[in-house]
Amino acid sequence: MQKIIRGLYNLPKSPSGCVATIGNFDGVHLGHQAVLTQLAMKGDVLGLPAVVITFEPQPNEYFLPQNAPARLSRFREKVETLRCYSIQQLCVLRFNKKLAQMSAQDFIKTLIVDGLNIKYLVVGDDFKFGKDRQGDFALLQKAGKEYGFQVVNMHTFSIDTMRVSSTRVRKALKAGNLILAEKLLGRPYRMSGRVAHGDKRGRTMGFPTANIHLHRCKVPLSGVYAVQLFGVEGEPVLGVANVGVRPTVGADKALLEVHLFDFNRDIYGEHVQVHFLQKVRDEQRFNSLDELIAQIKLDCELAREYFKQQID
């Protein structure tokens, strides 16, 4: 990806135009990847750059902040994943009152026609846009004939006869089905962040952890997992991770803590990626630190056994 464009007023209209798609792209799952491949191929045929248009915050987070589903990927994680595909530009629109109140016709004129000069647009056939969600696929097709751009719908991408979607990935993660989540994503589910100083409680218990602040209101999974950590020398490093609020010690914000096996280097400040491979257990509250320590020992044994089985 060559460029990130932020906001409607920074849109660099090109005389030749571009090909584009619009969506949240949360998780960038296999369905999204099929769209990105379709878009890149069309861009190559037409000799035009491929552009992904997305929103921050996501529309459901703006309208229903307390009830919006947990994100599969933060914005930075989404950008990191999109860089793997032949996308020349990422256009990020701030979803605020002004954008929410924009009519469907103004959205088409401001963004698609005058803003990016889109020649080929890929959206879902259930795509809604504009004030009160008045705009739809049919309106885009009508506008396309008027302004000279082509509109096509995203091809449904299915696995096991079921459509691949961000909602389905969330359900798989919530159920602890990491194998299904990996099938839907085309890769293990991962979270990333910078290793920060914590309260050092894990070190005093004999299990030092790399603490990664998630900067999320909600997390799509919780519990204890066998993981691989990337982003440090010698990657991947095997370990066991806890995602949650640590009920035994009374934390109030979700934190990702990773205990790395046979590892004692200082990695504070490193930006790392944690791949979740196998759920060990749900998060639970213990009556004492001794009970917690005993359970962590068992968690490590189970995680090591999982990795041993993968090698065998």
JOQUI-V304284 format. One record per helix or strand of 3 or more residues. SS is the DSSP state (alpha for helix, beta for strand). FROM is the first residue (numbers start at 1). LEN is the number of residues. If there is no record, write none. Layout:
[[SS & FROM & LEN] [SS & FROM & LEN]]
//
This chain:
[[beta & 3 & 4] [alpha & 8 & 3] [beta & 18 & 5] [alpha & 30 & 17] [beta & 49 & 8] [alpha & 59 & 5] [alpha & 75 & 8] [beta & 89 & 6] [alpha & 97 & 4] [alpha & 104 & 10] [beta & 118 & 6] [alpha & 131 & 3] [alpha & 137 & 11] [beta & 150 & 4] [alpha & 166 & 9] [alpha & 178 & 8] [beta & 189 & 8] [alpha & 201 & 4] [beta & 210 & 4] [beta & 223 & 8] [beta & 237 & 8] [beta & 255 & 6] [beta & 271 & 11] [alpha & 289 & 23]]
//
